[in-house]
Amino acid sequence: MDSTQIYKIIENKYDRLIWSIAKKISGDYAISNVEDNYQDLWLAAFEAVEGFTKQNNYRNGPVEDWIETKPFDKYIKTCLWNKKCHKGKLISKKYEIHRDTVPTHLEEVLNVSAPDSTQVAGIFDDLFISLTNDENEAVVCLLADPDKYLTEQGKIKISPLQRRLKWDRRRVSTAIEGVRKKMETGVETPI
């Protein structure tokens, strides 16, 4: 049986499964998109044919004897899902490297400077929220260096922000809580 016949059999029986698995592999589009995943899964399918042929010192016989059998069906599905898991694991490892990157072909992204108080005020004005001076200063400081002032879970680190602004802990907490409440409700909160 030649490779085009094998391809047709696999395409007829497993193409929808391959597309479904390719769509489930998620992550950064720059690292992995659906079409790349689809091609990688097709390679895994052909490797499954080769692997099943070599199994047990070639005792399975020629491809035409087993390509449409239940054992091969289980084998190829296992290979496809293992490929998905392996590829997902690699994407997860690379995620931290690519997480905060932006495409360099976008000129407007490269020309963005660090936010200042007028830009921050403009963002909140668009949301019909006005910030106090303390809230505005805290937001500008957070946006200037988010890695320094935010945890990986997105929570604000009060102590570094307190040192940077030279405020007491209560003043920082009050400013952050005021911004949080205004963002949640979309209306101003009394101080």
Backbone as CSV, one residue per row, in Angstrom:
resi,resn,N_x,N_y,N_z,CA_x,CA_y,CA_z,C_x,C_y,C_z
1,MET,0.853,-1.176,0.000,0.000,0.000,0.000,0.896,1.236,0.000
2,ASP,0.685,2.159,-0.932,1.548,3.342,-1.005,1.032,4.448,-0.079
3,SER,1.848,5.491,0.086,1.549,6.541,1.067,0.296,7.345,0.730
4,THR,-0.048,7.492,-0.549,-1.275,8.222,-0.880,-2.516,7.444,-0.441
5,GLN,-2.477,6.140,-0.568,-3.605,5.328,-0.101,-3.719,5.386,1.427
6,ILE,-2.567,5.331,2.090,-2.553,5.441,3.555,-3.102,6.808,3.966
7,TYR,-2.653,7.845,3.259,-3.116,9.202,3.543,-4.635,9.295,3.404
8,LYS,-5.196,8.746,2.348,-6.646,8.794,2.109,-7.410,8.085,3.227
9,ILE,-6.918,6.934,3.644,-7.586,6.189,4.714,-7.560,6.996,6.012
10,ILE,-6.391,7.534,6.352,-6.267,8.324,7.579,-7.111,9.592,7.483
11,GLU,-7.103,10.223,6.324,-7.888,11.449,6.143,-9.385,11.171,6.319
12,ASN,-9.861,10.109,5.711,-11.284,9.776,5.820,-11.701,9.459,7.249
13,LYS,-10.827,8.777,7.970,-11.209,8.292,9.290,-10.840,9.248,10.429
14,TYR,-9.720,9.997,10.289,-9.197,10.753,11.428,-9.063,12.255,11.204
15,ASP,-9.430,12.777,10.038,-9.212,14.201,9.766,-9.969,15.101,10.747
16,ARG,-11.219,14.767,11.039,-11.983,15.587,11.989,-11.358,15.542,13.376
17,LEU,-10.875,14.394,13.784,-10.207,14.272,15.076,-8.931,15.114,15.095
18,ILE,-8.166,15.059,14.024,-6.921,15.826,13.954,-7.220,17.324,14.052
19,TRP,-8.244,17.793,13.327,-8.618,19.217,13.428,-9.069,19.561,14.839
20,SER,-9.844,18.696,15.443,-10.337,18.939,16.795,-9.177,19.044,17.791
21,ILE,-8.226,18.149,17.698,-7.067,18.182,18.594,-6.215,19.419,18.299
22,ALA,-6.039,19.758,17.034,-5.235,20.932,16.666,-5.819,22.197,17.272
23,LYS,-7.130,22.283,17.321,-7.775,23.472,17.903,-7.648,23.511,19.411
24,LYS,-7.467,22.349,20.042,-7.347,22.299,21.495,-5.952,22.677,21.983
25,ILE,-4.977,22.641,21.104,-3.627,23.048,21.494,-3.618,24.567,21.484
26,SER,-3.554,25.145,22.660,-3.630,26.599,22.715,-2.338,27.166,23.262
27,GLY,-2.235,28.449,23.183,-1.048,29.140,23.647,-0.803,30.363,22.809
28,ASP,0.406,30.833,22.847,0.784,32.021,22.108,0.730,31.740,20.608
29,TYR,0.033,32.583,19.867,-0.118,32.391,18.416,1.243,32.422,17.713
30,ALA,2.190,33.204,18.262,3.520,33.280,17.647,4.261,31.950,17.769
31,ILE,3.969,31.190,18.791,4.638,29.911,18.997,3.921,28.797,18.253
32,SER,2.601,28.852,18.254,1.840,27.727,17.727,0.469,28.190,17.269
33,ASN,0.162,28.023,15.986,-1.185,28.321,15.519,-1.860,27.023,15.073
34,VAL,-3.126,27.102,14.755,-3.913,25.898,14.465,-3.354,25.138,13.261
35,GLU,-2.960,25.867,12.213,-2.453,25.194,11.018,-1.157,24.447,11.301
36,ASP,-0.277,25.065,12.090,0.966,24.373,12.469,0.663,23.128,13.293
37,ASN,-0.273,23.269,14.207,-0.664,22.120,15.030,-1.238,21.002,14.163
38,TYR,-2.053,21.383,13.192,-2.660,20.409,12.276,-1.573,19.637,11.523
39,GLN,-0.580,20.359,11.018,0.511,19.701,10.286,1.323,18.789,11.200
40,ASP,1.587,19.253,12.421,2.335,18.420,13.373,1.575,17.136,13.709
41,LEU,0.258,17.244,13.805,-0.545,16.050,14.099,-0.569,15.086,12.918
42,TRP,-0.542,15.618,11.704,-0.457,14.731,10.537,0.875,13.980,10.528
43,LEU,1.940,14.679,10.895,3.236,13.996,10.998,3.171,12.897,12.064
44,ALA,2.494,13.205,13.178,2.347,12.195,14.236,1.536,11.000,13.735
45,ALA,0.551,11.254,12.885,-0.254,10.154,12.336,0.607,9.250,11.461
46,PHE,1.451,9.849,10.620,2.326,9.023,9.776,3.396,8.315,10.607
47,GLU,3.852,8.967,11.661,4.791,8.299,12.564,4.104,7.135,13.281
48,ALA,2.798,7.286,13.547,2.046,6.191,14.166,1.979,4.991,13.231
49,VAL,1.775,5.245,11.934,1.759,4.141,10.957,3.108,3.436,10.960
50,GLU,4.174,4.222,10.935,5.519,3.641,10.926,5.792,2.878,12.223
51,GLY,5.378,3.482,13.358,5.597,2.839,14.650,4.826,1.545,14.794
52,PHE,3.595,1.540,14.306,2.783,0.317,14.394,3.355,-0.776,13.500
53,THR,3.934,-0.372,12.379,4.570,-1.340,11.481,5.762,-2.012,12.169
54,LYS,6.552,-1.220,12.888,7.768,-1.742,13.521,7.491,-2.477,14.831
55,GLN,6.285,-2.341,15.357,5.946,-2.946,16.630,6.150,-4.463,16.605
56,ASN,6.645,-5.005,17.674,6.853,-6.452,17.837,7.706,-7.056,16.714
57,ASN,8.778,-6.373,16.364,9.673,-6.843,15.299,8.930,-7.105,13.987
58,TYR,8.113,-6.163,13.599,7.368,-6.208,12.330,6.363,-7.357,12.260
59,ARG,5.893,-7.850,13.389,4.949,-8.976,13.394,3.531,-8.568,12.993
60,ASN,3.262,-7.269,12.947,1.908,-6.831,12.576,1.617,-7.065,11.105
61,GLY,2.652,-7.263,10.330,2.466,-7.538,8.906,2.357,-6.259,8.090
62,PRO,1.944,-6.406,6.836,1.850,-5.230,5.968,0.724,-4.289,6.405
63,VAL,0.842,-3.029,6.023,-0.082,-1.979,6.427,-1.528,-2.328,6.098
64,GLU,-1.763,-2.858,4.913,-3.147,-3.142,4.501,-3.838,-4.167,5.408
65,ASP,-3.067,-4.966,6.146,-3.658,-5.961,7.030,-4.226,-5.342,8.310
66,TRP,-3.675,-4.225,8.758,-4.063,-3.709,10.066,-4.504,-2.245,10.080
67,ILE,-4.427,-1.516,8.995,-4.689,-0.070,9.044,-6.113,0.277,9.477
68,GLU,-7.058,-0.605,9.255,-8.440,-0.319,9.648,-8.913,-1.227,10.783
69,THR,-7.960,-1.660,11.621,-8.307,-2.531,12.750,-8.455,-1.709,14.031
70,LYS,-9.087,-2.292,15.015,-9.287,-1.633,16.310,-7.967,-1.349,17.039
71,PRO,-7.000,-2.302,17.059,-5.730,-1.994,17.737,-5.010,-0.779,17.123
72,PHE,-5.001,-0.682,15.800,-4.358,0.478,15.176,-5.151,1.743,15.474
73,ASP,-6.460,1.656,15.496,-7.307,2.798,15.819,-6.937,3.356,17.195
74,LYS,-6.808,2.482,18.172,-6.411,2.910,19.519,-4.999,3.495,19.513
75,TYR,-4.108,2.854,18.777,-2.710,3.281,18.725,-2.575,4.682,18.131
76,ILE,-3.228,4.943,16.998,-3.089,6.247,16.352,-3.726,7.352,17.194
77,LYS,-4.861,7.050,17.821,-5.494,8.050,18.688,-4.603,8.377,19.889
78,THR,-3.977,7.366,20.447,-3.046,7.593,21.549,-1.879,8.463,21.098
79,CYS,-1.337,8.172,19.922,-0.223,8.964,19.387,-0.631,10.419,19.168
80,LEU,-1.823,10.644,18.636,-2.290,12.010,18.385,-2.475,12.782,19.694
81,TRP,-3.099,12.154,20.670,-3.301,12.851,21.940,-1.981,13.070,22.682
82,ASN,-1.059,12.113,22.586,0.262,12.312,23.195,0.995,13.474,22.530
83,LYS,0.855,13.602,21.220,1.479,14.726,20.509,0.906,16.039,21.006
84,LYS,-0.412,16.074,21.215,-1.055,17.288,21.729,-0.481,17.650,23.096
85,CYS,-0.379,16.672,23.980,0.142,16.929,25.328,1.594,17.378,25.282
86,HIS,2.388,16.722,24.458,3.805,17.079,24.338,3.954,18.501,23.796
87,LYS,3.202,18.844,22.783,3.287,20.177,22.198,2.797,21.234,23.187
88,GLY,1.725,20.930,23.918,1.223,21.861,24.928,2.242,22.111,26.028
89,LYS,2.977,21.059,26.404,4.004,21.202,27.432,5.129,22.121,26.947
90,LEU,5.513,21.983,25.676,6.552,22.848,25.119,6.085,24.297,25.047
91,ILE,4.822,24.511,24.692,4.280,25.867,24.644,4.298,26.482,26.036
92,SER,3.930,25.689,27.046,3.930,26.191,28.419,5.333,26.612,28.854
93,LYS,6.345,25.853,28.454,7.718,26.208,28.810,8.134,27.513,28.153
94,LYS,7.725,27.713,26.898,8.102,28.925,26.176,7.231,30.109,26.537
95,TYR,6.091,29.879,27.214,5.134,30.946,27.481,5.755,32.094,28.261
96,GLU,6.527,31.768,29.298,7.118,32.825,30.110,8.090,33.688,29.306
97,ILE,8.730,33.117,28.301,9.659,33.890,27.475,8.898,34.844,26.568
98,HIS,7.808,34.372,25.982,7.058,35.150,25.005,5.916,35.958,25.609
99,ARG,5.637,35.799,26.882,4.443,36.356,27.507,4.315,37.858,27.325
100,ASP,5.344,38.613,27.589,5.250,40.067,27.563,5.846,40.673,26.302
101,THR,5.957,39.900,25.253,6.525,40.432,24.024,5.433,40.909,23.093
102,VAL,5.801,41.810,22.220,4.863,42.301,21.214,5.529,42.189,19.856
103,PRO,4.756,42.093,18.795,5.365,42.029,17.469,6.085,43.339,17.150
104,THR,7.279,43.235,16.606,8.066,44.444,16.335,7.708,45.102,15.024
105,HIS,6.870,44.468,14.217,6.497,45.090,12.959,5.403,46.147,13.130
106,LEU,4.862,46.267,14.339,3.847,47.276,14.593,4.513,48.554,15.099
107,GLU,4.635,49.531,14.230,5.365,50.749,14.566,4.750,51.491,15.738
108,GLU,3.411,51.517,15.804,2.767,52.259,16.889,3.078,51.644,18.246
109,VAL,3.312,50.336,18.318,3.665,49.693,19.582,5.073,50.113,20.002
110,LEU,5.975,50.205,19.037,7.355,50.574,19.347,7.479,52.027,19.794
111,ASN,6.542,52.859,19.384,6.617,54.277,19.719,5.881,54.631,21.004
112,VAL,5.328,53.659,21.699,4.609,53.931,22.929,5.614,54.198,24.036
113,SER,5.399,55.276,24.745,6.291,55.612,25.859,5.622,55.211,27.162
114,ALA,6.353,55.361,28.242,5.791,55.057,29.550,4.638,56.014,29.827
115,PRO,3.595,55.543,30.489,2.438,56.396,30.720,2.744,57.534,31.677
116,ASP,2.134,58.668,31.440,2.235,59.774,32.385,0.847,60.036,32.954
117,SER,0.748,60.996,33.855,-0.514,61.209,34.554,-1.633,61.659,33.618
118,THR,-1.316,62.400,32.537,-2.375,62.841,31.621,-2.930,61.661,30.832
119,GLN,-2.051,60.715,30.447,-2.539,59.539,29.725,-3.426,58.684,30.618
120,VAL,-3.017,58.500,31.868,-3.805,57.702,32.799,-5.152,58.372,33.037
121,ALA,-5.143,59.669,33.239,-6.396,60.391,33.452,-7.302,60.247,32.235
122,GLY,-6.720,60.286,31.048,-7.499,60.139,29.812,-8.165,58.776,29.720
123,ILE,-7.444,57.723,30.121,-8.007,56.373,30.096,-9.218,56.299,31.017
124,PHE,-9.077,56.839,32.222,-10.179,56.766,33.171,-11.310,57.720,32.799
125,ASP,-10.985,58.830,32.142,-12.036,59.724,31.653,-12.905,58.998,30.634
126,ASP,-12.267,58.176,29.788,-13.023,57.410,28.810,-14.001,56.452,29.493
127,LEU,-13.652,56.022,30.693,-14.530,55.133,31.461,-15.494,55.924,32.343
128,PHE,-15.472,57.262,32.218,-16.294,58.162,33.025,-15.990,58.006,34.507
129,ILE,-14.719,57.848,34.796,-14.247,57.739,36.170,-13.176,58.802,36.363
130,SER,-13.309,59.587,37.423,-12.239,60.545,37.703,-11.496,60.087,38.952
131,LEU,-10.199,60.180,38.895,-9.349,59.714,39.979,-8.888,60.889,40.824
132,THR,-8.671,60.608,42.108,-8.063,61.616,42.962,-6.580,61.703,42.595
133,ASN,-5.896,62.705,43.110,-4.461,62.841,42.823,-3.679,61.626,43.307
134,ASP,-4.003,61.131,44.507,-3.307,59.954,45.032,-3.558,58.721,44.156
135,GLU,-4.817,58.524,43.758,-5.146,57.376,42.914,-4.413,57.466,41.580
136,ASN,-4.378,58.659,41.015,-3.700,58.867,39.741,-2.204,58.570,39.865
137,GLU,-1.571,59.068,40.923,-0.139,58.818,41.126,0.152,57.323,41.290
138,ALA,-0.701,56.635,42.033,-0.505,55.193,42.255,-0.629,54.426,40.935
139,VAL,-1.605,54.776,40.116,-1.799,54.086,38.839,-0.620,54.365,37.905
140,VAL,-0.158,55.619,37.847,0.988,55.956,36.999,2.213,55.161,37.430
141,CYS,2.431,55.051,38.726,3.574,54.292,39.242,3.444,52.812,38.878
142,LEU,2.251,52.245,39.042,2.024,50.840,38.680,2.282,50.589,37.203
143,LEU,1.795,51.480,36.360,1.943,51.282,34.919,3.375,51.514,34.442
144,ALA,4.128,52.290,35.182,5.514,52.563,34.788,6.380,51.313,34.893
145,ASP,6.112,50.458,35.876,6.904,49.232,36.046,6.044,48.125,36.655
146,PRO,5.134,47.548,35.865,4.215,46.558,36.421,4.905,45.326,36.996
147,ASP,6.036,44.910,36.425,6.728,43.732,36.951,7.210,43.952,38.379
148,LYS,7.521,45.179,38.703,8.030,45.507,40.029,6.910,45.593,41.060
149,TYR,5.726,46.020,40.619,4.651,46.302,41.565,3.493,45.305,41.537
150,LEU,3.533,44.333,40.639,2.460,43.346,40.569,3.022,41.941,40.718
151,THR,2.261,41.085,41.412,2.656,39.683,41.515,2.288,38.984,40.215
152,GLU,2.703,37.726,40.064,2.352,36.957,38.867,0.843,36.741,38.769
153,GLN,0.154,36.767,39.903,-1.291,36.586,39.906,-2.031,37.896,39.644
154,GLY,-1.309,39.014,39.540,-1.932,40.306,39.245,-2.268,41.125,40.480
155,LYS,-1.869,40.658,41.656,-2.128,41.422,42.877,-1.044,42.489,43.036
156,ILE,-1.432,43.597,43.656,-0.508,44.726,43.817,0.377,44.509,45.040
157,LYS,1.673,44.730,44.854,2.629,44.656,45.955,2.657,46.031,46.622
158,ILE,2.081,46.118,47.803,1.931,47.400,48.494,3.280,47.972,48.937
159,SER,4.152,47.132,49.514,5.410,47.633,50.082,6.307,48.315,49.047
160,PRO,6.580,47.700,47.875,7.403,48.401,46.898,6.753,49.700,46.402
161,LEU,5.442,49.691,46.258,4.729,50.892,45.826,4.819,51.968,46.909
162,GLN,4.715,51.552,48.142,4.830,52.457,49.284,6.213,53.118,49.312
163,ARG,7.265,52.328,49.094,8.626,52.883,49.085,8.819,53.860,47.924
164,ARG,8.301,53.510,46.750,8.469,54.352,45.556,7.756,55.690,45.709
165,LEU,6.520,55.647,46.239,5.734,56.880,46.363,6.070,57.662,47.635
166,LYS,6.789,56.993,48.561,7.139,57.594,49.856,5.879,57.980,50.642
167,TRP,4.909,57.065,50.623,3.665,57.237,51.365,3.605,56.181,52.455
168,ASP,2.707,56.387,53.418,2.496,55.323,54.401,1.584,54.251,53.799
169,ARG,1.574,53.113,54.449,0.835,51.959,53.924,-0.660,52.243,53.771
170,ARG,-1.221,52.965,54.724,-2.652,53.272,54.683,-2.991,54.138,53.475
171,ARG,-2.150,55.093,53.168,-2.412,55.994,52.032,-2.373,55.225,50.702
172,VAL,-1.391,54.323,50.573,-1.290,53.502,49.362,-2.509,52.597,49.238
173,SER,-2.861,51.917,50.325,-4.008,51.007,50.313,-5.300,51.745,49.990
174,THR,-5.461,52.929,50.539,-6.663,53.725,50.277,-6.749,54.101,48.800
175,ALA,-5.623,54.518,48.224,-5.612,54.898,46.804,-5.935,53.696,45.913
176,ILE,-5.313,52.577,46.188,-5.539,51.372,45.382,-6.980,50.892,45.532
177,GLU,-7.492,50.896,46.759,-8.868,50.466,46.996,-9.859,51.401,46.299
178,GLY,-9.553,52.705,46.285,-10.417,53.664,45.592,-10.483,53.384,44.093
179,VAL,-9.323,53.093,43.484,-9.292,52.766,42.048,-10.056,51.477,41.798
180,ARG,-9.842,50.483,42.654,-10.519,49.192,42.486,-12.032,49.359,42.519
181,LYS,-12.526,50.092,43.507,-13.975,50.283,43.630,-14.536,51.050,42.443
182,LYS,-13.814,52.064,41.987,-14.282,52.845,40.841,-14.296,52.002,39.565
183,MET,-13.301,51.127,39.443,-13.258,50.253,38.268,-14.394,49.237,38.304
184,GLU,-14.706,48.710,39.487,-15.769,47.724,39.613,-17.142,48.321,39.340
185,THR,-17.393,49.471,39.914,-18.733,50.044,39.811,-18.878,51.017,38.659
186,GLY,-17.784,51.632,38.242,-17.844,52.617,37.178,-18.312,53.959,37.658
187,VAL,-18.433,54.117,38.965,-18.849,55.412,39.533,-17.869,55.785,40.631
188,GLU,-17.900,57.029,40.982,-16.986,57.517,42.008,-17.421,57.058,43.382
189,THR,-16.420,56.843,44.249,-16.714,56.466,45.621,-16.298,57.608,46.528
190,PRO,-17.051,57.875,47.578,-16.668,58.955,48.489,-15.417,58.568,49.265
191,ILE,-14.631,59.577,49.598,-13.381,59.312,50.334,-13.556,59.642,51.796
